[in-house]
Amino acid sequence: MNRVNNLREQMKSEGISSFLITSPYNLRYLTGFTGTTGLALIGLEEAFFITDFRYTEQAAKQCVGFEIVKNVGPILEVVADLVESKNIENLGFEESFVSFKQYVELEGLLEVDLIPVSGMVEELREIKDEEEIAIVEKACEIADKAFSHILTYIKPGMTEIQVANELDFYMRSLGASSVSFETIVASGLRSAMPHGVASEKVIEQGDMITIDFGCYYNGYVSDMTRTISLGEPSDKLREIYNVVKEAQQKVLDVAKPGMTGVELDAVARDYIASKGYGEAFGHSTGHGIGLEIHEGPNVSKLAEKAFVPGNIITNEPGIYLPGIGGVRIEDDMLVTENGIKRLTHSEKELIIL
């Protein structure tokens, strides 16, 4: 219940006497519940998990410290009954996860004030505990092994989708439950597309291939990108590969607690710009990962928050030249007391198959 108690401290500071949790990611973080139907009502002293008969047994095992309440009718009516019976003064709700229809329903059922809340649980999630870190490390280990495997698999004449499917299935064979996002395999001219998800394009000799992928393991993600070449690349592509690799390494070298996302983003961005490719690097240098593939803290031109130990962030500069091709290299890294710890370890020297 440490996570719930941390949330209660935040609730007290904001004057919130109860909090309705509806985000599936926040539910898993606070309760441990892995099912698909349920809500949590967290008060300053008591905590309830509400679900239907399909999940009551599962919730009893997973939601330690929560009183399990079974709903047989509309679930929000159960919430309202609990709020009334416990003499709760007000109810916070996650404004990004409660629909307007649900809000109107709650307003009609309750006489207490409804308080919209944004980011309170998500901020707690930014600092991973030892258990979470170990799970992310395993997800990264699976990604590393999958990359080693795919290097032995890729051949001219395959489609990008074939490569993506092999990568996805192989990660599942190692224990992954699913992929973190739709796997990106962008070859040849398509490598200039930062989010070029795998297509029917046939991979040809001489193509540069950007592969961006990751997996879910026990609820947490990994996220890694490598760019390889099927045969000798052109001088221009080799040049931008080296620029991206150096920019990525510079971030690894200096990242530490106390730096802001703006400062760390500038390390890669300024170096790439100094080599004449500033306009070809249009996305942020990184983002947080955890229960979601994109969560805080960010590494971008707008990210003013300072990093603290326990943050897990990506480091993924890139250069994209339409009509020529592109390069991105990405690692996951844990912010520690002394700097950072790389969680993905695959080779970053240009691999030519």
QUIKAHU-V20347 format. One record per residue. N is the residue number from 0. RES is the residue in one letter. SS is DSSP state (A for helix, B for strand, O for the rest). D_FIRST is the distance of its C-alpha to the first C-alpha in Angstrom with 1 decimal. Layout:
BEGIN
{{N,RES,SS,D_FIRST} {N,RES,SS,D_FIRST}}
END
This chain:
BEGIN
{{0,M,O,0.0} {1,N,A,3.8} {2,R,A,5.4} {3,V,A,5.1} {4,N,A,6.2} {5,N,A,8.6} {6,L,A,9.8} {7,R,A,10.4} {8,E,A,12.5} {9,Q,A,14.5} {10,M,A,15.0} {11,K,A,16.4} {12,S,A,18.7} {13,E,A,20.0} {14,G,O,20.5} {15,I,O,18.4} {16,S,O,17.4} {17,S,B,15.8} {18,F,B,15.2} {19,L,B,16.4} {20,I,B,15.1} {21,T,O,18.0} {22,S,O,18.1} {23,P,A,17.7} {24,Y,A,16.4} {25,N,A,13.8} {26,L,A,12.8} {27,R,A,12.6} {28,Y,A,10.6} {29,L,A,7.8} {30,T,A,8.3} {31,G,O,10.2} {32,F,O,13.2} {33,T,O,16.5} {34,G,O,19.0} {35,T,O,21.1} {36,T,O,20.9} {37,G,O,18.1} {38,L,B,16.6} {39,A,B,13.4} {40,L,B,13.9} {41,I,B,11.3} {42,G,B,12.7} {43,L,O,12.3} {44,E,O,11.6} {45,E,O,11.2} {46,A,B,9.9} {47,F,B,12.5} {48,F,B,13.3} {49,I,B,17.1} {50,T,B,19.3} {51,D,O,22.8} {52,F,O,24.1} {53,R,O,24.1} {54,Y,O,20.4} {55,T,A,19.2} {56,E,A,19.4} {57,Q,A,17.7} {58,A,A,14.8} {59,A,A,14.5} {60,K,A,14.1} {61,Q,A,11.9} {62,C,O,9.5} {63,V,O,7.5} {64,G,O,6.5} {65,F,O,9.0} {66,E,B,12.6} {67,I,B,14.9} {68,V,B,18.0} {69,K,B,21.1} {70,N,O,23.4} {71,V,O,27.1} {72,G,O,28.4} {73,P,O,27.5} {74,I,A,23.7} {75,L,A,24.0} {76,E,A,25.9} {77,V,A,22.9} {78,V,A,20.8} {79,A,A,23.8} {80,D,A,24.0} {81,L,A,20.4} {82,V,A,21.0} {83,E,A,24.2} {84,S,A,23.2} {85,K,O,20.4} {86,N,O,22.8} {87,I,O,20.7} {88,E,O,22.8} {89,N,B,22.1} {90,L,B,20.3} {91,G,B,19.3} {92,F,B,19.9} {93,E,B,20.0} {94,E,O,23.8} {95,S,O,24.2} {96,F,O,22.9} {97,V,O,24.3} {98,S,O,28.0} {99,F,A,30.7} {100,K,A,31.3} {101,Q,A,27.8} {102,Y,A,27.9} {103,V,A,31.2} {104,E,A,29.9} {105,L,A,27.0} {106,E,A,29.5} {107,G,A,31.7} {108,L,A,29.2} {109,L,O,27.6} {110,E,O,29.2} {111,V,O,26.4} {112,D,B,26.4} {113,L,B,24.8} {114,I,B,23.5} {115,P,B,23.6} {116,V,B,20.9} {117,S,O,21.5} {118,G,O,19.5} {119,M,A,16.5} {120,V,A,13.9} {121,E,A,16.6} {122,E,A,16.9} {123,L,A,13.4} {124,R,A,14.1} {125,E,O,17.3} {126,I,O,15.9} {127,K,O,15.0} {128,D,O,13.1} {129,E,A,15.1} {130,E,A,14.0} {131,E,A,14.9} {132,I,A,18.1} {133,A,A,19.2} {134,I,A,19.0} {135,V,A,21.0} {136,E,A,23.4} {137,K,A,24.1} {138,A,A,24.7} {139,C,A,27.1} {140,E,A,28.8} {141,I,A,29.5} {142,A,A,31.1} {143,D,A,33.2} {144,K,A,34.5} {145,A,A,35.3} {146,F,A,37.2} {147,S,A,39.3} {148,H,A,40.0} {149,I,A,41.1} {150,L,A,43.6} {151,T,O,45.4} {152,Y,O,45.4} {153,I,O,46.7} {154,K,O,50.4} {155,P,O,52.9} {156,G,O,53.4} {157,M,O,49.8} {158,T,B,48.1} {159,E,A,45.0} {160,I,A,43.3} {161,Q,A,44.3} {162,V,A,42.7} {163,A,A,39.4} {164,N,A,39.3} {165,E,A,39.9} {166,L,A,37.1} {167,D,A,34.6} {168,F,A,35.6} {169,Y,A,35.6} {170,M,A,32.0} {171,R,A,31.1} {172,S,A,33.1} {173,L,O,30.9} {174,G,O,27.7} {175,A,O,26.9} {176,S,O,25.8} {177,S,B,27.7} {178,V,B,29.1} {179,S,O,27.3} {180,F,O,30.2} {181,E,O,33.8} {182,T,O,35.4} {183,I,B,38.0} {184,V,B,41.2} {185,A,B,43.8} {186,S,B,47.2} {187,G,A,50.4} {188,L,A,50.8} {189,R,A,47.6} {190,S,A,45.7} {191,A,A,46.4} {192,M,O,43.9} {193,P,O,40.5} {194,H,O,38.8} {195,G,O,41.6} {196,V,B,39.8} {197,A,O,41.8} {198,S,O,45.1} {199,E,O,48.1} {200,K,O,49.8} {201,V,B,51.4} {202,I,O,50.5} {203,E,O,53.8} {204,Q,O,55.1} {205,G,O,54.6} {206,D,O,51.5} {207,M,B,48.6} {208,I,B,45.4} {209,T,B,42.0} {210,I,B,39.1} {211,D,B,35.7} {212,F,B,33.0} {213,G,O,29.6} {214,C,B,27.3} {215,Y,B,24.0} {216,Y,B,22.4} {217,N,O,19.1} {218,G,O,18.4} {219,Y,B,19.4} {220,V,B,23.0} {221,S,O,25.8} {222,D,O,28.8} {223,M,B,32.1} {224,T,B,35.7} {225,R,B,38.9} {226,T,B,42.4} {227,I,B,45.2} {228,S,B,48.9} {229,L,O,50.9} {230,G,O,54.1} {231,E,O,55.2} {232,P,O,53.8} {233,S,O,56.0} {234,D,A,56.4} {235,K,A,54.5} {236,L,A,51.5} {237,R,A,51.5} {238,E,A,51.7} {239,I,A,48.7} {240,Y,A,46.7} {241,N,A,47.3} {242,V,A,46.5} {243,V,A,43.1} {244,K,A,42.4} {245,E,A,43.3} {246,A,A,41.2} {247,Q,A,38.2} {248,Q,A,38.8} {249,K,A,39.2} {250,V,A,35.7} {251,L,A,34.4} {252,D,A,36.5} {253,V,A,35.3} {254,A,O,31.7} {255,K,O,29.5} {256,P,O,26.8} {257,G,O,28.4} {258,M,O,30.6} {259,T,B,30.2} {260,G,A,30.4} {261,V,A,33.9} {262,E,A,35.0} {263,L,A,33.9} {264,D,A,35.3} {265,A,A,38.6} {266,V,A,38.9} {267,A,A,39.4} {268,R,A,41.1} {269,D,A,43.6} {270,Y,A,44.6} {271,I,A,45.2} {272,A,A,47.2} {273,S,A,49.3} {274,K,O,50.4} {275,G,O,51.5} {276,Y,O,48.8} {277,G,A,46.7} {278,E,A,47.5} {279,A,A,46.4} {280,F,O,42.8} {281,G,O,41.4} {282,H,O,37.7} {283,S,O,34.9} {284,T,O,34.4} {285,G,B,30.8} {286,H,B,27.4} {287,G,B,23.8} {288,I,O,22.4} {289,G,O,19.2} {290,L,O,18.0} {291,E,O,21.3} {292,I,O,24.7} {293,H,O,25.1} {294,E,B,22.3} {295,G,B,22.3} {296,P,B,23.7} {297,N,B,27.3} {298,V,B,30.4} {299,S,O,33.1} {300,K,O,35.8} {301,L,O,33.5} {302,A,O,30.3} {303,E,O,30.3} {304,K,O,26.8} {305,A,B,26.7} {306,F,O,24.9} {307,V,O,22.3} {308,P,O,21.1} {309,G,O,18.7} {310,N,O,20.6} {311,I,B,22.3} {312,I,B,25.5} {313,T,B,28.7} {314,N,B,32.2} {315,E,O,34.8} {316,P,O,38.0} {317,G,B,40.9} {318,I,B,44.5} {319,Y,B,46.0} {320,L,B,49.8} {321,P,O,51.0} {322,G,O,53.9} {323,I,O,53.1} {324,G,B,49.5} {325,G,B,46.2} {326,V,B,43.8} {327,R,B,40.1} {328,I,O,38.1} {329,E,B,34.3} {330,D,B,31.7} {331,D,B,28.0} {332,M,B,27.0} {333,L,B,24.1} {334,V,B,24.4} {335,T,O,24.2} {336,E,O,25.1} {337,N,O,28.7} {338,G,O,29.2} {339,I,B,28.2} {340,K,B,27.9} {341,R,B,29.5} {342,L,O,27.5} {343,T,O,30.5} {344,H,O,33.7} {345,S,O,36.5} {346,E,O,39.9} {347,K,O,40.8} {348,E,O,44.5} {349,L,O,46.4} {350,I,O,46.6} {351,I,B,49.9} {352,L,O,50.2}}
END
